[in-house]
Amino acid sequence: MSDVLRELLYKKYIEPTKRRRQKYIGVEIEMPVLSLENEAVDTDAIQTVTKEFIEQFDFSVTGIDSDGNIYSAQSQENGDILSYDCSYNNLELSFGKEKNLFAIKERFDVYYTALQQLFSEYRYIVTGLGVNPNRNINNNVPIANERYRMLFHHLSSYPKYERMMMKFHSYPKYGMFSSASQVQLDVDYELLAQTVNTFSLLEPVKAMLFSNSVMLDEDHETLCSRDMFWENSTHGINPHNIGMYNCEFENADQILSYIETTSMYCVERSGKYINFPPVPLREYFSSESITGEYYDNGQYRTISFKPELSDLKYLRTFKFEDITYRGTIEYRSVCCQPISDVMTVSAFHLGAMSKTKELSELLKNDHTIYNNGYSAGELRKLLNKRTYPAFMDIDGAYTLCGQILDIIEEGLRERGLGEEIFLQPLFDRVHNRTNPARELLRRYEGGEDILSIAMDYAALSPTDSAVSMLPLHNAALY
């Protein structure tokens, strides 16, 4: 069985990187929906806006939940998708594969402006925050379909594991109020290990540059709660399913061995999702029977089933650098960014993809952040905090960040499309020694209202206000 499993994993994750193909960019941007009146977001209002958006842009409905609500729709023209992730409080725009960032940015601006206009009729906005500031006001219930019900049930099962030597957080609903900015980029087989290694080294620096998910009034020390949400949940029972790799790969074969150590936690049978305690792949596929639970008319029932090799399609990990069946790496460690900086995430990763050798050499020879007795995974946790560790030369650390951005900028310039312009907000952050989370806390603790900050983080341009997108009769609050 182990040889068969390895061959299937190879075909799913490694073989696609060997295909000759053009290099594309895939971008997914999640954004919280919040009420300017400090009220829970109403699903009926969400549905009205969704239907009007679909009609305006000629999207086709691709997902309807068991309550009859639309949760996804797609453009037949370019493959763009409007969807809701986990709940109707978290809107996602996903873009069909493109060759340059300007095409994505142009369509994003059009969709986003239309959505703000539509939401303004209900005194709602979508904004560029990694945690919805109205998380304790909104109705945080999962979208009523099999997958999201299963996911919430799985995350809510953490009390069953209280005897484990693991600390669980108490936010199983985090998927309903946390938002991310993710990018998928094609990767070649020959560069797969080098690319994963380099981007793993970059994770601590990304924490310095991109953190934007503060749990206001609960934890002002952690700047990117996103890491904690995943790692200290049932997804993190097997640490190889989440976060950092914390090892250096010499080749794709070693990556394949790592994937073999990940765990299954759900499958589907007869249209029903079943979740169960995470089981490592080798153990799962050698088991005669697995016992789990499925949703049935308002309650969960126990079921036993026999694993099948086809179940491998339900394996889903949540690594910061996630290798996919498309021959891509999905970079998924970054919070949603302020909307004026929305393309920084894609630009950073795209420029770095062609400069992995130079970046790796720079980071391995650094002594301001690296080579101080900490692994990249440990550094990510340290630099995810508001207070920097005592050993770190802060001036030197930001100088290093600037050097990294210079190399990434060169990678974008070599593409000859002018995409390096999207890096400017990151250079500004380095110059000002800040990131979106630090700016939010500075303003919030200085007495500014979170909704006014959210409005600024919703602006398409740093010189504009999101209020300018709203009808005049709706701007009176500001």
Order of alpha helices (4+ residues) and beta strands (2+ residues): alpha-beta-alpha-beta-beta-beta-beta-alpha-beta-alpha-beta-alpha-alpha-beta-alpha-beta-beta-alpha-beta-beta-beta-beta-beta-alpha-alpha-alpha-alpha-alpha-alpha-alpha
